[in-house]
């Protein structure tokens, strides 16, 4: 987990503590093919902010509980992790006044016993232990996370229940190609101009530079604006497994009106991000880059 200063109030707050699903309002998830190890990965960035004058302890032991609501307004039945962790005091993380901390959860859509499952890990870095919703269908859903914690106050220890805002996600039929999807007459296409990269030598300054991007085409009759800052790649192995992602932030760029690019009907916009491949100090081959809003 990483700490950073924040004044973002777009979340539900209790006793000066707020919880938010950051950078996400609407997700479109293609249903994976019914093949071995095929899945659709999903990343959730959960941010908890301390707006009190004192610190508090954020416990990471099985504390974030997902809740999914169907299009009919009913909460879906969710299967608890088989080996759900109990609260462990050694998993406490101290959140100082005026500071936010975030954690990444990597969920996935996959087929099990001819039923489409949505699985959300109980803990970061423990992807084998999931909250599970079975028999998902095409359609639109809402999701939030619930968190309970104890804080010290003037009257003693208080239990605080927090929940994030709801975000919307839609399950759609798999697209014909692996690099594009169309939603509400807007087409999104992943661009990788160069398909083959040379592994650099194991030298301190050896780098292989790469470029990937996103092309957005407005097929509707309405002008739309799009924000391209904050693009983060998701990489899968050849067998469909999501590769581990590390993310850190040392600043936060505030977006202005000029950062939202206009696409008139029939027009397209293309945005590229630069990255590099190199060997780190632990002798691991790494692909890294900047999201251009203060994160790496």
N, C-alpha and C positions, 0 to 999 in steps of 0.2 A: 504494500500500500504506500501511497505517496501523498505528502501534504502540500497544500498550496493556499495562498490567500484568496478569499472569495467574498464578494458582496452580492451574489446571486440569490434572489428570494423566490424564484419560481419553483416552490415546493411547499409541501404541507409542514407546518411548524408546530412544535409543542415545547413549552418551557425553554424557548430559545435554541432548540435543536431542530434542524430541518433535514429532510431526506428527499432525494431527487434522483430520477433516472435522467442522466445528463446527456445532452447532444442528440436525444432521440424523441420524436413525437409520433412518427408514423413509419411502420416497417411493412415492406412487401416481401413475402417469403414464398418462393416457388416450392411446391411439393417435390421432394426428391424422387428419383426413379426407384423402382422396386428391385434394386440390385444390392448385392452384398457390400456392406460398409458405405453405401451411398447415404448422404445426409445433407441437410441444409443448415449451416452453422449460423448462430446468432450471438452477437456480443452485447452485453448490458453493462453500462458504466454507472455504478451506484455511488452517489456522492452524499456524504453526511457532513453537515456544517454546524459549527459551534458558535452561536451568537450570544452566548452568556459571558459573564465576566470571570467565570471560573472554568477550569478544565473538567472534562468528564471522560469516562472510559467507554470506548466502543468495543464490544465483545464480538469477535468474529466466529464464534463457535455455533454454527447452525442457527444463526439468528435472523437471517433474511428469509421470509416466507413469501413465496409468490402466490398471487391470486389472479385467476383468469376468468373473465366474464364473457359469455357468448353473446351473439347478436340479439337473443331474446331477453337479455338482461339477467339471466341466471348465472350464478357462480358455478363453474365447472368443478366436478369432483376431481380432487388431486390426490394421487398416491404419495405418501410420505417416503423419504429415502429409507431403505432397509436398515442401514447402519447409521442412522442420524446421530450426529455428535451431540453430546450433552454440553451444557455451558461449562467452559473450562477457564478458570481465572488466568491461566497463562496465555490465553488468546486475547487478553485485554489490550487495546491500543489507546494510548492517551491522546485525546484531541484537545489541543490548547485553545484558549479564547480567540475568536476571530479567525480560526483556521478551519479549512475543509479537508477531508480525506476521502479518497475514492478507492473502490475496488472493482475489478472486472470479473464478470461471470460469463462463461462461454456455454450457451445452451445449444440445442440442436433439434431438428426435426428428422425423424428416421422411421423406417418401417420395422415393426416387431409383430410376429404372428399375424400378418396380414392386416394389422391396424397401424394407423399413423400416430406416432407418439411425439409429444413435445416434452423434452426433458431439460430441466434447469438444475444446475449443480447446487447442492446444499452449501458448499463452501468453495471459495476460490482455491484453485490449484488442486482440487480433489474432484476431477470430472467424472469419476466412476460412481458417485453417490448422488442420485438425482431425485428431485421432485418430478413426478410424471403425470401427464394428462394423456389418457389413452383415447383412441378412436377420434382424433381430430378430423374435421371436415373442411371443405372449401368454404370460405366466408371471412367475415370480419370479427375480430375479437378485441378486447381491452385487457391490459395487464398492469398490475402494480405490485410493489413489494411492501410487506409489513414487517416492522421491527419493534421489538420491545427491549427497553433497557432500564436500569436503575440509576438515578442521579441523586446526589446529596443536595438538599435544600435547607432553608431555615427551619423547617419543621421535621427534618430527618431525611430518611431515604424514601424517594418517590419512584414509582414505576411509571414510565412514560411509554406510550404506544405511538409510534410514528408510522406513517405510510406515505409512499411516493405518490406523485400524480399518476393518473392513468395514461398509458400510451396505447395507441391503436396499432394493431398489426393485421394484415390480410394474407390469407393463404390462397395462392393461385395455382393453376395448372402449370406443370413444368413447360418451359419454353423450348422451342425447337433447337436453339443453339445455346451454348453455355456462356456466352458473353453479352447477352442482351435480354431485357425484359421490358414489357410495355404495361403501364398502369395509367388508367384514366386518360388515354390518348397522349401520354408522355413516354417516350422510349429512352431507356437508360442502357448504355453500352460500355462495357469495359474495353479499354484499348491498351494493348501491349505491342508497340511497334516492332520491337526486336524479340524474337522467340527463343533464341539460344544465347547463353551468357557463359563467358569463360571464368572459371574459378581463379581468383588471383593467387599469386605466390604468397607463401607464409612469411611475409615481410611486414614491418611496422606500417609503412606507408602505401602498401599495395592495395589498390582499389579497382573494382569493376563497377562502372557506373551504369545505371539503368533508368528507364523512364516508363511510367504507366499512367493511364489517364481515364477520364470519364467523358463520354459524349452524350449529351442530352438533346433530343429532338422533340420539338413541340408540334405534335400532329393534331392538336385541337384547334378550335377557332378562337381561343382566348389567349391573350398575352400572359406570360408567367415570368417571374423572376426566380433565379436559382443561386444558392450559396454553394461555392465549391471549396471553401476553406474547411479544413478539418477532415479531409479524406484520409482514411486509414485502410490499408490493404488487409484482406484476409487470404491466407494461403492454405491450400489443401495439398496433402501428399497425393501420390498417384492412386492410392486406394481410398481417397475421400476423407481422410482424417485431417481435422483442422490443426495446423501447426501452432505451437505455443507463441503467444505474442506478449512482449514486454512493452510497457508504455510509461513514460514519465513526462513531467511538465515543469518548466521553470518560469513560465510567464503565461499570460492569458491575453490574447489580442481581442480588443473590443471591435466588433464589426460595425461598419458604417454603411450608409445607403449605397455607396458606389461598389461595395463588395457583393451586392445582389445583382447579377447580370440578367438583362432582359432578353427573352426569346419570344419574338413575335410568332404568330401562327405560321407553320411551315419552316421556321428557322431552327438551326441547331447551334449548340455551344459545345466547345471542347476545352478541357482543362487537363493539364499534365502535372504530375508530381515527380520530382527527381529523387532517386534513391541510390544506394551503393551496397555492394557486397564486399565483405572484408573478414579477416580473421581477428577474433577478440583475444583478450589476455588469457582466457581459459581454453584457447586453441579450438574454439567453435566457429564454424562458418555462419556469418550473420548477414541478414539483409536489413538495412536500417534507412531511416530518412526522417524528414520533418513534416508535420501536418500544417505548418505555416501559421498556426495560431498559438505557438508556444510549446507544443508537444513534440516528442521524439519517439 
